[in-house]
Amino acid sequence: MAEQESDNSGRAHTIRVEVAYALPHKQMIIPLEVPEGTTALEAVLRSRIADHFEGLDPTRQPLGIFGQVLGSKGLPPPERYVLADGDRVEIYRPLIADPREVRRSRAVRAQKKADRSEGG
């Protein structure tokens, strides 16, 4: 865990963050108050969100902040990304299908339907 700074009262400075995960039938956002310097992965583990979703292993899922995947596009990975006040850590599910392939399939079906209606 990252080092905590204290104010003159000896209390650690804290920030407010959220941890979010969603399935098609169940969604959860857990608000947390964590010490400054907490990483995205640490916040997810502190939230204990995995206790609410069978089979969820947040150490193996991609994590992001407001739609930006951590560990990509120049962002540090979840174990190094230090949260700011107001951040929402999102746990992403693996894609079931490649979105490009889904769009291609949909276009082919639409074309076949159009061909049938023209010939009808």
N, CA, C and O atoms as a printed pandas DataFrame, in Angstrom:
     atom_number atom_name residue_name chain_id  residue_number  x_coord  y_coord  z_coord
0              1         N          MET        A               1    0.854   -1.177    0.000
1              2        CA          MET        A               1    0.000    0.000    0.000
2              3         C          MET        A               1    0.891    1.227    0.000
3              4         O          MET        A               1    1.977    1.216    0.578
4              5         N          ALA        A               2    0.434    2.270   -0.641
5              6        CA          ALA        A               2    1.196    3.512   -0.727
6              7         C          ALA        A               2    1.270    4.177    0.641
7              8         O          ALA        A               2    0.416    3.972    1.504
8              9         N          GLU        A               3    2.330    4.987    0.814
9             10        CA          GLU        A               3    2.484    5.704    2.087
10            11         C          GLU        A               3    1.384    6.726    2.259
11            12         O          GLU        A               3    0.922    7.313    1.280
12            13         N          GLN        A               4    0.959    6.948    3.494
13            14        CA          GLN        A               4   -0.087    7.906    3.785
14            15         C          GLN        A               4    0.514    9.148    4.424
15            16         O          GLN        A               4    1.353    9.063    5.321
16            17         N          GLU        A               5    0.065   10.311    3.939
17            18        CA          GLU        A               5    0.456   11.552    4.589
18            19         C          GLU        A               5   -0.558   11.842    5.679
19            20         O          GLU        A               5   -1.704   11.400    5.602
20            21         N          SER        A               6   -0.141   12.578    6.687
21            22        CA          SER        A               6   -1.055   12.950    7.758
22            23         C          SER        A               6   -1.094   14.457    7.869
23            24         O          SER        A               6   -0.124   15.147    7.556
24            25         N          ASP        A               7   -2.246   14.962    8.325
25            26        CA          ASP        A               7   -2.299   16.393    8.614
26            27         C          ASP        A               7   -1.817   16.588   10.045
27            28         O          ASP        A               7   -1.347   15.639   10.673
28            29         N          ASN        A               8   -1.925   17.786   10.559
29            30        CA          ASN        A               8   -1.427   18.090   11.905
30            31         C          ASN        A               8   -2.142   17.300   12.986
31            32         O          ASN        A               8   -1.607   17.146   14.084
32            33         N          SER        A               9   -3.337   16.793   12.704
33            34        CA          SER        A               9   -4.068   16.030   13.713
34            35         C          SER        A               9   -3.607   14.571   13.760
35            36         O          SER        A               9   -4.040   13.808   14.623
36            37         N          GLY        A              10   -2.727   14.187   12.829
37            38        CA          GLY        A              10   -2.245   12.803   12.810
38            39         C          GLY        A              10   -3.122   11.880   11.973
39            40         O          GLY        A              10   -2.815   10.698   11.821
40            41         N          ARG        A              11   -4.232   12.426   11.420
41            42        CA          ARG        A              11   -5.114   11.595   10.590
42            43         C          ARG        A              11   -4.616   11.589    9.150
43            44         O          ARG        A              11   -4.085   12.587    8.661
44            45         N          ALA        A              12   -4.791   10.463    8.480
45            46        CA          ALA        A              12   -4.394   10.368    7.071
46            47         C          ALA        A              12   -5.371   11.161    6.212
47            48         O          ALA        A              12   -6.570   11.182    6.489
48            49         N          HIS        A              13   -4.859   11.814    5.169
49            50        CA          HIS        A              13   -5.709   12.491    4.199
50            51         C          HIS        A              13   -6.418   11.416    3.393
51            52         O          HIS        A              13   -5.813   10.418    3.004
52            53         N          THR        A              14   -7.702   11.626    3.145
53            54        CA          THR        A              14   -8.458   10.641    2.375
54            55         C          THR        A              14   -9.101   11.300    1.165
55            56         O          THR        A              14   -9.269   12.518    1.102
56            57         N          ILE        A              15   -9.453   10.453    0.211
57            58        CA          ILE        A              15  -10.177   10.879   -0.981
58            59         C          ILE        A              15  -11.389    9.969   -1.138
59            60         O          ILE        A              15  -11.434    8.863   -0.599
60            61         N          ARG        A              16  -12.360   10.457   -1.883
61            62        CA          ARG        A              16  -13.561    9.645   -2.155
62            63         C          ARG        A              16  -13.491    9.141   -3.587
63            64         O          ARG        A              16  -13.250    9.901   -4.525
64            65         N          VAL        A              17  -13.705    7.848   -3.727
65            66        CA          VAL        A              17  -13.689    7.206   -5.036
66            67         C          VAL        A              17  -14.850    6.217   -5.107
67            68         O          VAL        A              17  -15.525    5.965   -4.109
68            69         N          GLU        A              18  -15.072    5.667   -6.282
69            70        CA          GLU        A              18  -16.089    4.627   -6.460
70            71         C          GLU        A              18  -15.468    3.463   -7.206
71            72         O          GLU        A              18  -14.540    3.631   -7.997
72            73         N          VAL        A              19  -16.002    2.269   -6.935
73            74        CA          VAL        A              19  -15.624    1.065   -7.673
74            75         C          VAL        A              19  -16.900    0.538   -8.311
75            76         O          VAL        A              19  -17.910    0.371   -7.628
76            77         N          ALA        A              20  -16.866    0.272   -9.622
77            78        CA          ALA        A              20  -18.065   -0.134  -10.351
78            79         C          ALA        A              20  -17.828   -1.422  -11.137
79            80         O          ALA        A              20  -16.755   -1.654  -11.695
80            81         N          TYR        A              21  -18.877   -2.252  -11.158
81            82        CA          TYR        A              21  -18.867   -3.467  -11.972
82            83         C          TYR        A              21  -20.300   -3.733  -12.400
83            84         O          TYR        A              21  -21.237   -3.477  -11.644
84            85         N          ALA        A              22  -20.471   -4.244  -13.604
85            86        CA          ALA        A              22  -21.816   -4.500  -14.102
86            87         C          ALA        A              22  -21.877   -5.763  -14.931
87            88         O          ALA        A              22  -20.995   -6.056  -15.738
88            89         N          LEU        A              23  -22.943   -6.495  -14.706
89            90        CA          LEU        A              23  -23.333   -7.612  -15.554
90            91         C          LEU        A              23  -24.649   -7.198  -16.205
91            92         O          LEU        A              23  -25.241   -6.203  -15.787
92            93         N          PRO        A              24  -25.122   -7.921  -17.207
93            94        CA          PRO        A              24  -26.393   -7.525  -17.827
94            95         C          PRO        A              24  -27.554   -7.472  -16.823
95            96         O          PRO        A              24  -28.462   -6.656  -16.978
96            97         N          HIS        A              25  -27.533   -8.314  -15.819
97            98        CA          HIS        A              25  -28.651   -8.404  -14.872
98            99         C          HIS        A              25  -28.360   -7.812  -13.496
99           100         O          HIS        A              25  -29.250   -7.780  -12.645
100          101         N          LYS        A              26  -27.141   -7.347  -13.259
101          102        CA          LYS        A              26  -26.781   -6.845  -11.934
102          103         C          LYS        A              26  -25.631   -5.847  -12.058
103          104         O          LYS        A              26  -24.616   -6.130  -12.694
104          105         N          GLN        A              27  -25.803   -4.687  -11.446
105          106        CA          GLN        A              27  -24.765   -3.663  -11.453
106          107         C          GLN        A              27  -24.520   -3.212  -10.013
107          108         O          GLN        A              27  -25.406   -3.291   -9.163
108          109         N          MET        A              28  -23.304   -2.741   -9.760
109          110        CA          MET        A              28  -22.990   -2.259   -8.416
110          111         C          MET        A              28  -21.933   -1.167   -8.500
111          112         O          MET        A              28  -20.942   -1.289   -9.220
112          113         N          ILE        A              29  -22.168   -0.099   -7.748
113          114        CA          ILE        A              29  -21.174    0.964   -7.573
114          115         C          ILE        A              29  -20.975    1.114   -6.076
115          116         O          ILE        A              29  -21.925    1.376   -5.339
116          117         N          ILE        A              30  -19.744    0.948   -5.631
117          118        CA          ILE        A              30  -19.426    1.021   -4.206
118          119         C          ILE        A              30  -18.611    2.283   -3.943
119          120         O          ILE        A              30  -17.484    2.404   -4.425
120          121         N          PRO        A              31  -19.174    3.228   -3.177
121          122        CA          PRO        A              31  -18.400    4.414   -2.809
122          123         C          PRO        A              31  -17.425    4.067   -1.684
123          124         O          PRO        A              31  -17.755    3.300   -0.780
124          125         N          LEU        A              32  -16.230    4.635   -1.749
125          126        CA          LEU        A              32  -15.201    4.370   -0.741
126          127         C          LEU        A              32  -14.499    5.662   -0.354
127          128         O          LEU        A              32  -14.411    6.603   -1.142
128          129         N          GLU        A              33  -14.012    5.685    0.851
129          130        CA          GLU        A              33  -13.081    6.726    1.268
130          131         C          GLU        A              33  -11.771    6.000    1.526
131          132         O          GLU        A              33  -11.692    5.103    2.365
132          133         N          VAL        A              34  -10.736    6.409    0.783
133          134        CA          VAL        A              34   -9.445    5.717    0.855
134          135         C          VAL        A              34   -8.337    6.727    1.119
135          136         O          VAL        A              34   -8.500    7.915    0.843
136          137         N          PRO        A              35   -7.213    6.263    1.652
137          138        CA          PRO        A              35   -6.087    7.178    1.865
138          139         C          PRO        A              35   -5.545    7.711    0.537
139          140         O          PRO        A              35   -5.532    6.994   -0.463
140          141         N          GLU        A              36   -5.101    8.964    0.529
141          142        CA          GLU        A              36   -4.411    9.482   -0.646
142          143         C          GLU        A              36   -3.262    8.538   -0.969
143          144         O          GLU        A              36   -2.618    8.004   -0.066
144          145         N          GLY        A              37   -3.009    8.333   -2.243
145          146        CA          GLY        A              37   -1.937    7.432   -2.656
146          147         C          GLY        A              37   -2.416    6.025   -2.946
147          148         O          GLY        A              37   -1.624    5.179   -3.362
148          149         N          THR        A              38   -3.702    5.754   -2.736
149          150        CA          THR        A              38   -4.262    4.430   -3.020
150          151         C          THR        A              38   -4.295    4.209   -4.531
151          152         O          THR        A              38   -4.653    5.107   -5.293
152          153         N          THR        A              39   -3.920    3.012   -4.947
153          154        CA          THR        A              39   -3.957    2.681   -6.376
154          155         C          THR        A              39   -5.333    2.138   -6.754
155          156         O          THR        A              39   -6.138    1.787   -5.891
156          157         N          ALA        A              40   -5.584    2.077   -8.056
157          158        CA          ALA        A              40   -6.856    1.564   -8.563
158          159         C          ALA        A              40   -7.085    0.126   -8.084
159          160         O          ALA        A              40   -8.178   -0.211   -7.628
160          161         N          LEU        A              41   -6.063   -0.711   -8.188
161          162        CA          LEU        A              41   -6.214   -2.102   -7.760
162          163         C          LEU        A              41   -6.477   -2.194   -6.262
163          164         O          LEU        A              41   -7.314   -2.986   -5.828
164          165         N          GLU        A              42   -5.773   -1.395   -5.470
165          166        CA          GLU        A              42   -5.993   -1.410   -4.022
166          167         C          GLU        A              42   -7.432   -1.017   -3.684
167          168         O          GLU        A              42   -8.044   -1.617   -2.800
168          169         N          ALA        A              43   -7.971   -0.024   -4.373
169          170        CA          ALA        A              43   -9.349    0.406   -4.109
170          171         C          ALA        A              43  -10.333   -0.707   -4.434
171          172         O          ALA        A              43  -11.283   -0.934   -3.685
172          173         N          VAL        A              44  -10.113   -1.402   -5.546
173          174        CA          VAL        A              44  -11.007   -2.500   -5.917
174          175         C          VAL        A              44  -10.969   -3.584   -4.846
175          176         O          VAL        A              44  -12.012   -4.104   -4.450
176          177         N          LEU        A              45   -9.781   -3.924   -4.380
177          178        CA          LEU        A              45   -9.663   -4.959   -3.356
178          179         C          LEU        A              45  -10.291   -4.498   -2.041
179          180         O          LEU        A              45  -10.957   -5.287   -1.372
180          181         N          ARG        A              46  -10.092   -3.242   -1.664
181          182        CA          ARG        A              46  -10.696   -2.701   -0.430
182          183         C          ARG        A              46  -12.220   -2.717   -0.501
183          184         O          ARG        A              46  -12.890   -2.922    0.511
184          185         N          SER        A              47  -12.765   -2.502   -1.698
185          186        CA          SER        A              47  -14.223   -2.425   -1.862
186          187         C          SER        A              47  -14.906   -3.774   -1.621
187          188         O          SER        A              47  -16.092   -3.825   -1.297
188          189         N          ARG        A              48  -14.163   -4.847   -1.778
189          190        CA          ARG        A              48  -14.688   -6.212   -1.637
190          191         C          ARG        A              48  -15.857   -6.466   -2.597
191          192         O          ARG        A              48  -16.759   -7.250   -2.301
192          193         N          ILE        A              49  -15.824   -5.799   -3.735
193          194        CA          ILE        A              49  -16.892   -5.943   -4.717
194          195         C          ILE        A              49  -16.990   -7.377   -5.241
195          196         O          ILE        A              49  -18.071   -7.831   -5.613
196          197         N          ALA        A              50  -15.872   -8.079   -5.269
197          198        CA          ALA        A              50  -15.873   -9.466   -5.753
198          199         C          ALA        A              50  -16.740  -10.371   -4.889
199          200         O          ALA        A              50  -17.197  -11.415   -5.354
200          201         N          ASP        A              51  -16.973   -9.980   -3.627
201          202        CA          ASP        A              51  -17.837  -10.774   -2.750
202          203         C          ASP        A              51  -19.279  -10.793   -3.253
203          204         O          ASP        A              51  -20.054  -11.665   -2.862
204          205         N          HIS        A              52  -19.650   -9.843   -4.116
205          206        CA          HIS        A              52  -21.026   -9.715   -4.590
206          207         C          HIS        A              52  -21.254  -10.338   -5.960
207          208         O          HIS        A              52  -22.389  -10.392   -6.433
208          209         N          PHE        A              53  -20.177  -10.814   -6.610
209          210        CA          PHE        A              53  -20.282  -11.372   -7.956
210          211         C          PHE        A              53  -19.505  -12.680   -8.021
211          212         O          PHE        A              53  -18.277  -12.691   -7.947
212          213         N          GLU        A              54  -20.232  -13.771   -8.158
213          214        CA          GLU        A              54  -19.600  -15.088   -8.209
214          215         C          GLU        A              54  -18.622  -15.166   -9.376
215          216         O          GLU        A              54  -18.958  -14.830  -10.512
216          217         N          GLY        A              55  -17.410  -15.612   -9.075
217          218        CA          GLY        A              55  -16.398  -15.815  -10.107
218          219         C          GLY        A              55  -15.607  -14.583  -10.505
219          220         O          GLY        A              55  -14.706  -14.680  -11.339
220          221         N          LEU        A              56  -15.917  -13.426   -9.933
221          222        CA          LEU        A              56  -15.185  -12.210  -10.283
222          223         C          LEU        A              56  -13.828  -12.205   -9.590
223          224         O          LEU        A              56  -13.742  -12.290   -8.365
224          225         N          ASP        A              57  -12.772  -12.104  -10.390
225          226        CA          ASP        A              57  -11.417  -11.988   -9.854
226          227         C          ASP        A              57  -10.840  -10.674  -10.370
227          228         O          ASP        A              57  -10.297  -10.626  -11.474
228          229         N          PRO        A              58  -10.956   -9.603   -9.575
229          230        CA          PRO        A              58  -10.528   -8.292  -10.062
230          231         C          PRO        A              58   -9.038   -8.193  -10.374
231          232         O          PRO        A              58   -8.619   -7.258  -11.056
232          233         N          THR        A              59   -8.233   -9.131   -9.893
233          234        CA          THR        A              59   -6.808   -9.090  -10.224
234          235         C          THR        A              59   -6.562   -9.580  -11.649
235          236         O          THR        A              59   -5.471   -9.388  -12.187
236          237         N          ARG        A              60   -7.560  -10.209  -12.264
237          238        CA          ARG        A              60   -7.417  -10.739  -13.619
238          239         C          ARG        A              60   -8.253   -9.982  -14.653
239          240         O          ARG        A              60   -8.145  -10.248  -15.850
240          241         N          GLN        A              61   -9.083   -9.044  -14.198
241          242        CA          GLN        A              61   -9.941   -8.287  -15.105
242          243         C          GLN        A              61   -9.275   -6.962  -15.465
243          244         O          GLN        A              61   -8.536   -6.402  -14.655
244          245         N          PRO        A              62   -9.528   -6.456  -16.669
245          246        CA          PRO        A              62   -9.038   -5.111  -16.987
246          247         C          PRO        A              62   -9.760   -4.082  -16.121
247          248         O          PRO        A              62  -10.950   -4.224  -15.843
248          249         N          LEU        A              63   -9.038   -3.048  -15.696
249          250        CA          LEU        A              63   -9.615   -1.970  -14.907
250          251         C          LEU        A              63   -9.448   -0.675  -15.677
251          252         O          LEU        A              63   -8.524   -0.528  -16.477
252          253         N          GLY        A              64  -10.353    0.264  -15.425
253          254        CA          GLY        A              64  -10.261    1.553  -16.083
254          255         C          GLY        A              64  -10.789    2.659  -15.194
255          256         O          GLY        A              64  -11.394    2.414  -14.150
256          257         N          ILE        A              65  -10.545    3.878  -15.633
257          258        CA          ILE        A              65  -11.041    5.070  -14.959
258          259         C          ILE        A              65  -11.881    5.826  -15.978
259          260         O          ILE        A              65  -11.360    6.319  -16.978
260          261         N          PHE        A              66  -13.179    5.917  -15.722
261          262        CA          PHE        A              66  -14.094    6.640  -16.617
262          263         C          PHE        A              66  -13.885    6.256  -18.079
263          264         O          PHE        A              66  -13.741    7.126  -18.939
264          265         N          GLY        A              67  -13.867    4.958  -18.358
265          266        CA          GLY        A              67  -13.801    4.474  -19.730
266          267         C          GLY        A              67  -12.408    4.376  -20.335
267          268         O          GLY        A              67  -12.269    3.944  -21.479
268          269         N          GLN        A              68  -11.381    4.765  -19.603
269          270        CA          GLN        A              68  -10.009    4.672  -20.099
270          271         C          GLN        A              68   -9.331    3.456  -19.457
271          272         O          GLN        A              68   -9.151    3.415  -18.240
272          273         N          VAL        A              69   -8.963    2.484  -20.263
273          274        CA          VAL        A              69   -8.368    1.251  -19.744
274          275         C          VAL        A              69   -6.983    1.536  -19.178
275          276         O          VAL        A              69   -6.127    2.113  -19.849
276          277         N          LEU        A              70   -6.783    1.122  -17.935
277          278        CA          LEU        A              70   -5.471    1.311  -17.303
278          279         C          LEU        A              70   -4.468    0.345  -17.909
279          280         O          LEU        A              70   -4.795   -0.803  -18.208
280          281         N          GLY        A              71   -3.237    0.826  -18.089
281          282        CA          GLY        A              71   -2.203    0.012  -18.713
282          283         C          GLY        A              71   -2.193    0.158  -20.225
283          284         O          GLY        A              71   -1.462   -0.556  -20.912
284          285         N          SER        A              72   -3.005    1.086  -20.758
285          286        CA          SER        A              72   -3.013    1.336  -22.200
286          287         C          SER        A              72   -3.004    2.841  -22.440
287          288         O          SER        A              72   -3.281    3.624  -21.531
288          289         N          LYS        A              73   -2.688    3.231  -23.647
289          290        CA          LYS        A              73   -2.685    4.643  -24.058
290          291         C          LYS        A              73   -1.897    5.529  -23.096
291          292         O          LYS        A              73   -2.302    6.652  -22.796
292          293         N          GLY        A              74   -0.766    5.009  -22.617
293          294        CA          GLY        A              74    0.108    5.805  -21.760
294          295         C          GLY        A              74   -0.293    5.842  -20.297
295          296         O          GLY        A              74    0.403    6.461  -19.493
296          297         N          LEU        A              75   -1.403    5.194  -19.922
297          298        CA          LEU        A              75   -1.808    5.167  -18.511
298          299         C          LEU        A              75   -1.079    4.050  -17.779
299          300         O          LEU        A              75   -0.837    2.991  -18.358
300          301         N          PRO        A              76   -0.724    4.268  -16.511
301          302        CA          PRO        A              76   -0.075    3.207  -15.744
302          303         C          PRO        A              76   -1.036    2.030  -15.523
303          304         O          PRO        A              76   -2.252    2.205  -15.602
304          305         N          PRO        A              77   -0.506    0.851  -15.251
305          306        CA          PRO        A              77   -1.368   -0.289  -14.946
306          307         C          PRO        A              77   -2.074   -0.083  -13.596
307          308         O          PRO        A              77   -1.658    0.761  -12.802
308          309         N          PRO        A              78   -3.139   -0.852  -13.337
309          310        CA          PRO        A              78   -3.948   -0.658  -12.127
310          311         C          PRO        A              78   -3.166   -0.681  -10.819
311          312         O          PRO        A              78   -3.520    0.024   -9.874
312          313         N          GLU        A              79   -2.112   -1.481  -10.756
313          314        CA          GLU        A              79   -1.345   -1.574   -9.504
314          315         C          GLU        A              79   -0.440   -0.362   -9.293
315          316         O          GLU        A              79    0.145   -0.204   -8.222
316          317         N          ARG        A              80   -0.321    0.505  -10.324
317          318        CA          ARG        A              80    0.495    1.712  -10.190
318          319         C          ARG        A              80   -0.288    3.009  -10.367
319          320         O          ARG        A              80    0.214    4.086  -10.043
320          321         N          TYR        A              81   -1.505    2.915  -10.875
321          322        CA          TYR        A              81   -2.303    4.121  -11.101
322          323         C          TYR        A              81   -2.814    4.651   -9.762
323          324         O          TYR        A              81   -3.611    3.989   -9.098
324          325         N          VAL        A              82   -2.366    5.829   -9.366
325          326        CA          VAL        A              82   -2.778    6.437   -8.096
326          327         C          VAL        A              82   -4.044    7.242   -8.330
327          328         O          VAL        A              82   -4.096    8.111   -9.200
328          329         N          LEU        A              83   -5.052    6.939   -7.548
329          330        CA          LEU        A              83   -6.363    7.560   -7.708
330          331         C          LEU        A              83   -6.388    9.012   -7.252
331          332         O          LEU        A              83   -5.636    9.420   -6.367
332          333         N          ALA        A              84   -7.272    9.777   -7.881
333          334        CA          ALA        A              84   -7.546   11.157   -7.488
334          335         C          ALA        A              84   -8.954   11.198   -6.903
335          336         O          ALA        A              84   -9.776   10.320   -7.167
336          337         N          ASP        A              85   -9.217   12.218   -6.113
337          338        CA          ASP        A              85  -10.535   12.374   -5.521
338          339         C          ASP        A              85  -11.590   12.406   -6.629
339          340         O          ASP        A              85  -11.448   13.141   -7.606
340          341         N          GLY        A              86  -12.636   11.617   -6.474
341          342        CA          GLY        A              86  -13.720   11.581   -7.445
342          343         C          GLY        A              86  -13.572   10.548   -8.540
343          344         O          GLY        A              86  -14.493   10.378   -9.339
344          345         N          ASP        A              87  -12.440    9.845   -8.611
345          346        CA          ASP        A              87  -12.264    8.811   -9.634
346          347         C          ASP        A              87  -13.250    7.669   -9.426
347          348         O          ASP        A              87  -13.628    7.347   -8.299
348          349         N          ARG        A              88  -13.657    7.064  -10.542
349          350        CA          ARG        A              88  -14.454    5.835  -10.473
350          351         C          ARG        A              88  -13.650    4.746  -11.165
351          352         O          ARG        A              88  -13.334    4.857  -12.350
352          353         N          VAL        A              89  -13.321    3.695  -10.426
353          354        CA          VAL        A              89  -12.598    2.552  -10.985
354          355         C          VAL        A              89  -13.639    1.596  -11.546
355          356         O          VAL        A              89  -14.553    1.174  -10.837
356          357         N          GLU        A              90  -13.499    1.258  -12.816
357          358        CA          GLU        A              90  -14.427    0.356  -13.478
358          359         C          GLU        A              90  -13.734   -0.981  -13.724
359          360         O          GLU        A              90  -12.588   -1.031  -14.172
360          361         N          ILE        A              91  -14.442   -2.047  -13.426
361          362        CA          ILE        A              91  -13.939   -3.395  -13.690
362          363         C          ILE        A              91  -14.621   -3.851  -14.974
363          364         O          ILE        A              91  -15.848   -3.896  -15.050
364          365         N          TYR        A              92  -13.822   -4.187  -15.976
365          366        CA          TYR        A              92  -14.382   -4.547  -17.274
366          367         C          TYR        A              92  -14.485   -6.058  -17.431
367          368         O          TYR        A              92  -13.627   -6.817  -16.981
368          369         N          ARG        A              93  -15.575   -6.466  -18.090
369          370        CA          ARG        A              93  -15.761   -7.880  -18.422
370          371         C          ARG        A              93  -15.093   -8.150  -19.759
371          372         O          ARG        A              93  -14.997   -7.255  -20.599
372          373         N          PRO        A              94  -14.626   -9.391  -19.965
373          374        CA          PRO        A              94  -14.057   -9.702  -21.277
374          375         C          PRO        A              94  -15.154   -9.662  -22.344
375          376         O          PRO        A              94  -16.307   -9.996  -22.070
376          377         N          LEU        A              95  -14.787   -9.255  -23.554
377          378        CA          LEU        A              95  -15.751   -9.227  -24.642
378          379         C          LEU        A              95  -16.105  -10.639  -25.056
379          380         O          LEU        A              95  -15.239  -11.510  -25.141
380          381         N          ILE        A              96  -17.383  -10.860  -25.314
381          382        CA          ILE        A              96  -17.834  -12.174  -25.774
382          383         C          ILE        A              96  -17.589  -12.303  -27.275
383          384         O          ILE        A              96  -17.243  -13.379  -27.763
384          385         N          ALA        A              97  -17.768  -11.203  -28.002
385          386        CA          ALA        A              97  -17.560  -11.214  -29.449
386          387         C          ALA        A              97  -16.792   -9.955  -29.849
387          388         O          ALA        A              97  -16.892   -8.912  -29.202
388          389         N          ASP        A              98  -16.035  -10.078  -30.918
389          390        CA          ASP        A              98  -15.298   -8.939  -31.463
390          391         C          ASP        A              98  -16.309   -7.948  -32.049
391          392         O          ASP        A              98  -17.079   -8.321  -32.934
392          393         N          PRO        A              99  -16.327   -6.705  -31.583
393          394        CA          PRO        A              99  -17.316   -5.737  -32.074
394          395         C          PRO        A              99  -17.280   -5.537  -33.590
395          396         O          PRO        A              99  -18.320   -5.315  -34.209
396          397         N          ARG        A             100  -16.092   -5.616  -34.190
397          398        CA          ARG        A             100  -16.015   -5.474  -35.654
398          399         C          ARG        A             100  -16.732   -6.616  -36.350
399          400         O          ARG        A             100  -17.422   -6.412  -37.349
400          401         N          GLU        A             101  -16.564   -7.827  -35.812
401          402        CA          GLU        A             101  -17.215   -8.988  -36.415
402          403         C          GLU        A             101  -18.733   -8.908  -36.251
403          404         O          GLU        A             101  -19.472   -9.297  -37.156
404          405         N          VAL        A             102  -19.198   -8.415  -35.123
405          406        CA          VAL        A             102  -20.638   -8.249  -34.888
406          407         C          VAL        A             102  -21.215   -7.266  -35.904
407          408         O          VAL        A             102  -22.280   -7.517  -36.469
408          409         N          ARG        A             103  -20.522   -6.144  -36.144
409          410        CA          ARG        A             103  -20.995   -5.154  -37.128
410          411         C          ARG        A             103  -21.033   -5.756  -38.531
411          412         O          ARG        A             103  -21.984   -5.528  -39.279
412          413         N          ARG        A             104  -19.993   -6.530  -38.894
413          414        CA          ARG        A             104  -19.975   -7.174  -40.219
414          415         C          ARG        A             104  -21.160   -8.117  -40.378
415          416         O          ARG        A             104  -21.836   -8.109  -41.407
416          417         N          SER        A             105  -21.411   -8.933  -39.350
417          418        CA          SER        A             105  -22.534   -9.878  -39.389
418          419         C          SER        A             105  -23.856   -9.151  -39.555
419          420         O          SER        A             105  -24.710   -9.561  -40.341
420          421         N          ARG        A             106  -24.013   -8.080  -38.816
421          422        CA          ARG        A             106  -25.253   -7.308  -38.877
422          423         C          ARG        A             106  -25.434   -6.721  -40.279
423          424         O          ARG        A             106  -26.546   -6.720  -40.808
424          425         N          ALA        A             107  -24.367   -6.230  -40.876
425          426        CA          ALA        A             107  -24.445   -5.656  -42.228
426          427         C          ALA        A             107  -24.813   -6.720  -43.252
427          428         O          ALA        A             107  -25.611   -6.459  -44.153
428          429         N          VAL        A             108  -24.244   -7.921  -43.127
429          430        CA          VAL        A             108  -24.559   -9.013  -44.055
430          431         C          VAL        A             108  -26.029   -9.397  -43.931
431          432         O          VAL        A             108  -26.709   -9.594  -44.939
432          433         N          ARG        A             109  -26.525   -9.505  -42.688
433          434        CA          ARG        A             109  -27.951   -9.855  -42.484
434          435         C          ARG        A             109  -28.859   -8.779  -43.067
435          436         O          ARG        A             109  -29.870   -9.092  -43.695
436          437         N          ALA        A             110  -28.504   -7.522  -42.862
437          438        CA          ALA        A             110  -29.323   -6.423  -43.390
438          439         C          ALA        A             110  -29.342   -6.457  -44.916
439          440         O          ALA        A             110  -30.382   -6.225  -45.533
440          441         N          GLN        A             111  -28.195   -6.745  -45.521
441          442        CA          GLN        A             111  -28.127   -6.803  -46.985
442          443         C          GLN        A             111  -28.978   -7.948  -47.520
443          444         O          GLN        A             111  -29.680   -7.782  -48.517
444          445         N          LYS        A             112  -28.924   -9.110  -46.870
445          446        CA          LYS        A             112  -29.725  -10.250  -47.302
446          447         C          LYS        A             112  -31.215   -9.930  -47.190
447          448         O          LYS        A             112  -31.997  -10.292  -48.069
448          449         N          LYS        A             113  -31.601   -9.261  -46.123
449          450        CA          LYS        A             113  -32.997   -8.892  -45.920
450          451         C          LYS        A             113  -33.430   -7.913  -47.005
451          452         O          LYS        A             113  -34.536   -8.028  -47.533
452          453         N          ALA        A             114  -32.568   -6.948  -47.347
453          454        CA          ALA        A             114  -32.883   -5.980  -48.399
454          455         C          ALA        A             114  -33.005   -6.680  -49.745
455          456         O          ALA        A             114  -33.892   -6.354  -50.534
456          457         N          ASP        A             115  -32.125   -7.637  -50.014
457          458        CA          ASP        A             115  -32.169   -8.376  -51.284
458          459         C          ASP        A             115  -33.475   -9.156  -51.407
459          460         O          ASP        A             115  -34.078   -9.194  -52.480
460          461         N          ARG        A             116  -33.919   -9.786  -50.298
461          462        CA          ARG        A             116  -35.157  -10.564  -50.321
462          463         C          ARG        A             116  -36.363   -9.652  -50.566
463          464         O          ARG        A             116  -37.260  -10.009  -51.330
464          465         N          SER        A             117  -36.392   -8.480  -49.927
465          466        CA          SER        A             117  -37.548   -7.597  -50.068
466          467         C          SER        A             117  -37.616   -6.985  -51.465
467          468         O          SER        A             117  -38.708   -6.692  -51.953
468          469         N          GLU        A             118  -36.472   -6.790  -52.113
469          470        CA          GLU        A             118  -36.465   -6.254  -53.468
470          471         C          GLU        A             118  -36.941   -7.301  -54.478
471          472         O          GLU        A             118  -37.600   -6.973  -55.465
472          473         N          GLY        A             119  -36.602   -8.549  -54.218
473          474        CA          GLY        A             119  -36.950   -9.617  -55.159
474          475         C          GLY        A             119  -38.350  -10.160  -54.952
475          476         O          GLY        A             119  -38.825  -10.948  -55.771
476          477         N          GLY        A             120  -39.029   -9.764  -53.879
477          478        CA          GLY        A             120  -40.267  -10.296  -53.393
478          479         C          GLY        A             120  -41.467  -10.158  -54.133
479          480         O          GLY        A             120  -42.519  -10.624  -53.696
